[in-house]
Amino acid sequence: MEKSDKRQLFIQNIGLNHDPFETPVAEQELRRVQDRFYSYFSPPILQEDKKELIKSLRMAQHAFIFGRPGIGKSTLRLTLEADCRTMLDGSLAVTYILGEDIEQPLSYEEHGAHLAQALTIDLVLSAIEQFNPIHPPSEEKIKALESQIPIGGRHLNRLLRILLEKLQEPGFPSLDAVWGIGSDWHIIGKAPVKYVGGSKELGVFIERLVTSVAEKKNTGWDAFWQGIQTAETWGFSRFFILVDGVDSRQRTPQAMMKLITPLIENMPKMGKQEVFLKYFLPMELKAAVTRYLQTNNKELLSTSFSSIMEWNDAGLRQLLAQRFRAAMSGSGPTYMGLDGLATPNLNLDENLIRAADGSPRRLLEMISELIDIHLVYRPDTMQFNFQDWEIFRQKRKDTFA
Amino acid sequence: MCFCQDYDKDFFIDRPKALAKICDWANAADDRQVLSVVAPPGWGKTWILEKFKEEWGADHFVIAWMHAPTLINRNELIDTNHMIDVEAFLNFFDAMQNTARQRCPHIEAIDPTQDVSDMIRAFADFICECNLEKTPLVIVDGYDEITDKQAETFSLRLLAKLIEKRCIRLVIAHRVDWSVKGDSLRRTQRVLLFEEVDTVSRDFAHRQFDVIYRKRNPDAPIPDPEAWMGQLKEYRWDHPLANCFLFQRGLEGSTSQLRALASQDYYECCRAIIERPDKNGKPRDEALNPHEFRTLHRIAGELGREWTQDEIQELLDISNFYVNETTRKFFNRGLISESSPPYYHVIGGLFELLREMDIDQI
């Protein structure tokens, strides 16, 4: 039997409907299990005087979240976006990934152009998700959105065409049973967060966007502010730009700082227009960002929200329990951790959490590795034993030195 | 007469701490949109919410009471597009609109031929335009009487749409191990563990007896049932539904003397907790088959109050209690619950009654 088949069988036999440990990197997980991704979210347990992170991030202020790789910054960012899309208070979350495709630092104008496209994508997504045939959008709103479409890029256009095809079928047979048209959001790199039903009226609306002959009038920051105006026409009054992916290439801290400095410089101006930047940054940028703000804008330093994302043992236990809960079919007893799948006195959870050293990704990677080891030696049993653990420890000598 | 399941305000015994907690949440500017009122079966979740609706709803606005099983096609287990019972929903929606118009006269009739989710959203839009002192509420009951898939559909297509504009909040009653489905609901959820906030004391049981006795015999002096209650060696008289059931049994026949209880009474009381029959005697939940019942009886009898996964696996000779069909069924039905890890238990009330009975006499 293939290794992947053995693993799938094991996962099935222990009562899970999918493998929650396979790809512990947020963006990969989002693609792989988009139906369940947001169910994984478990917030770090904070000290009593600290507000929950999502709550803090939804406030009208700029924010900096720092953390080591694998600490959950992107998961937090994605969950914040999901929260903005499901709990509507006039905030629009705009995802801005400074990813691997950006080779050189961007100029201020280039940031504007990229942001304009990102804003258009998120605005169109929200307009569709919030579309109600009973209270359809006004002609003014539709025209404003039509003029945005040229800025949205080819992936957005492709999504709109695919949605239109599905909505033109009588009875909408192609729509997903759980998410409706939301199951197609992966085309623009998003996951469904709510059920979005089909309707004739939605089809007509999307057709207008697809067949729009509007031309791209503005570029750069003009296009971005045009997008903000369009969004305001649609009832949005506050905008969160979620900046992530800064450390996704092999960038030095200097290069990363160079990349985001044009944005930081413009934070005061953007804040006045209710546009707030929320940065999800690697730890190595904390000192540089703090130094920059102390030198150039002390007021921003004091008015921005800043936090270091960290996990204690209790938080990691909760995270693990939530992952199992998300992966188990139905209600009923759910594994709280791996101890439920281990021989007595192995204390797997305690040992793994200690070895994870506060990193959710490391914890999940180790569990995945342990499963693979178990399947090599005793694929027909469902219980981890001392042999599995010893082999795992030997392989990870550095962790357990 | 008091039929122990369905709310009857004449038989309601106050649960002041729990009621106060629910009122606190409803009155506060808490940005959590969902309050889960959580307790094992028969603990009085529906009763406390009915009382809450009477009291809080007198000055504020409870827009609707959603009974999930009524709005779901119970026989539809797979096709989510047919899980909402459209006819039942339209009746419910009509009543909800009419109630809402008492406080928000501007609410227009909403096209009933549209998708139910769009209707709910349009209704929520109207509520947002109301000028109300406190955010109005919708109470959801019976959420744990539908399947997992049905609950997910109910959450995604109806409940999530009610709260997304933050103009309506939800109170959802459910069992401990039956979580609320839908990540957007989970993220905005506050949990009230009913049995931790308001435990049922022996005094509570006495007050239940007084009310039941007085209803049957309005002119007779109320006897003290304490000695009679003492015939049960394990049961602690701390389960509201079981108390009501056993008192009713004791008062059958003679009005002046409580009759002695027997294993058959304990067995039928257990069945009442498990099946929760309505006022017509129709079970809300499926009965356990004889083998399942005996298994549950064995767990209560041989493992004691709390036990671990290994202990139950050894007793029942099963390899994994998380995936075993019988133990999962017990969990899904709220008959077994988690204690502090790594322990589990048969729910209080049911545990003691199972130990009271001699199963060979049933």
Interface residues (C-beta under 8 A of the other chain):
Chain A: N13 I14 G15 Y38 S39 F41 I54 K55 T79 A82 D83 T86 M87 L88 D89 N132 P133 I134 H135 A177 V178 W179 V193 K194 Y195 G197 S199 R325 M328 S329 G330 S331 G332 P333 T334 Y335 M336 D339 G340 L341 P344 M382
Chain B: D31 Q33 D79 T80 N81 I110 D111 Q114 D115 S117 D118 M119 R121 A122 D125 T147 D148 E152 T153 L156 R157 A160 I163 E164 K165 R166 D177 W178 S179 D183 S184 R186 R187 T188 Q309 D310 S319 N320 F321 Y322 V323 T327 R328 K329 F331 N332 I336 E338 P341 P342 Y344
